[in-house]
Amino acid sequence: MILKEKIKEKIGWAYYVAKLFNSKIYIFQRKHSDKGFVTETSKNLVFTEKFFVAKGLDYEIVVAEKKKSFSQETIEFSQKIDADLMLIMTTKAINFTDYMIGASEQTIIANTAQIPVMCINPRPSKVGSFSTTGG
């Protein structure tokens, strides 16, 4: 389950930053209509909630309204709550469309609200792959 690996990586960093700065974590969730995504997202949220509760973290889950692009809604929500930091996972494999239009996280990184963004580069999968760069 690749998605769960990404979630574990993100919540690990969220936990570290929240503990370091005694912060509240807001999970801004994309609204999905596809049943497969809804199921997968629900599983990941249950996992995340259990982790945060076990660690005693203050958190809140907010679902995007899906009226604009997710990136734009993320920035607007971050402004609304006066966020000090946005934490995102970068795209591991950028495709041709991303080069032409721009990867979705680029809008968040270059946000006009000038909210700092912590980018997490996904770790390479440990199963069925190897790295020639020593990483």
C-alpha positions in Angstrom: 0.0 0.0 0.0 2.0 2.9 -1.4 -0.4 5.6 -0.1 0.0 4.4 3.5 3.8 4.6 3.2 3.5 8.3 2.1 1.1 9.0 5.0 3.5 7.4 7.5 6.3 9.6 6.2 4.1 12.8 6.4 2.7 12.2 9.8 6.2 11.4 11.2 7.3 14.8 10.1 4.1 16.5 11.3 4.5 14.8 14.7 8.2 16.0 14.9 7.3 19.6 14.0 4.2 19.7 16.2 6.1 18.5 19.2 9.0 20.8 18.6 6.8 23.9 18.4 3.8 22.7 20.5 1.5 23.2 17.4 -1.9 22.1 16.4 -2.0 20.0 13.2 -4.7 20.7 10.6 -5.2 17.9 8.1 -6.7 19.5 4.9 -8.2 16.6 3.1 -9.0 16.5 -0.6 -12.6 15.7 -1.4 -13.0 12.6 -3.6 -16.0 11.2 -5.4 -14.3 8.0 -6.6 -15.2 5.1 -4.2 -11.6 3.7 -4.3 -10.1 7.0 -3.3 -12.7 7.5 -0.6 -12.0 4.0 0.9 -8.2 4.5 0.8 -8.4 8.0 2.2 -10.6 6.8 5.1 -8.1 4.0 5.9 -5.3 6.5 6.0 -7.3 9.0 8.1 -8.1 6.2 10.7 -4.4 5.3 10.8 -3.4 9.0 11.2 -6.0 9.7 13.9 -4.9 6.7 15.9 -1.3 7.8 15.7 -2.0 11.4 16.7 -4.3 10.3 19.6 -1.6 7.9 20.8 0.9 10.7 20.7 -1.4 13.2 22.4 -1.3 15.7 19.5 -3.9 18.4 19.0 -5.3 18.0 15.5 -8.3 18.8 13.3 -9.4 17.3 10.0 -11.0 19.6 7.4 -12.4 18.5 4.0 -11.8 20.7 1.0 -15.0 22.1 -0.6 -13.9 21.2 -4.1 -14.9 24.6 -5.5 -11.4 25.5 -6.7 -8.2 23.6 -7.3 -7.0 21.7 -4.3 -3.8 23.7 -4.2 -5.7 27.0 -4.2 -8.1 25.8 -1.5 -5.1 24.6 0.6 -3.6 28.1 0.5 -6.8 29.8 1.3 -7.5 27.5 4.2 -3.9 28.1 5.5 -4.5 31.8 5.4 -7.9 31.5 7.1 -6.3 29.6 10.1 -3.2 31.8 10.0 -0.9 28.8 9.5 2.8 29.1 10.3 3.8 26.3 8.0 2.3 24.0 5.3 3.8 20.5 5.0 3.5 18.7 1.7 4.9 15.6 -0.1 6.5 16.4 -3.4 5.8 14.5 -6.6 8.2 11.6 -6.9 8.0 11.2 -10.7 7.1 14.3 -12.6 5.6 13.6 -16.0 5.3 15.7 -19.2 2.1 17.4 -18.1 3.8 18.5 -14.9 6.6 20.1 -16.9 4.1 21.9 -19.1 1.5 23.0 -16.6 3.5 22.7 -13.4 3.3 20.1 -10.7 0.4 20.7 -8.3 2.7 21.3 -5.3 4.4 24.1 -7.2 1.4 26.4 -6.6 1.6 25.7 -2.9 5.4 26.2 -2.7 5.1 29.5 -4.5 2.0 30.6 -2.6 1.1 34.3 -2.8 0.3 34.3 0.9 4.0 33.7 1.6 3.3 30.9 4.1 6.4 28.8 4.6 6.2 25.3 3.1 8.1 22.2 4.3 8.5 19.8 1.4 9.0 16.1 2.0 10.7 14.2 -0.7 9.3 10.7 -0.8 11.8 8.0 0.1 12.4 5.3 -2.5 10.4 2.2 -1.9 12.4 -0.5 -0.2 10.6 -3.3 -2.0 11.6 -4.3 -5.5 13.9 -1.4 -6.2 17.5 -0.3 -5.7 19.3 3.0 -5.9 22.5 3.6 -7.9 23.1 6.9 -6.0 23.7 5.3 -2.7 20.4 6.7 -1.2 
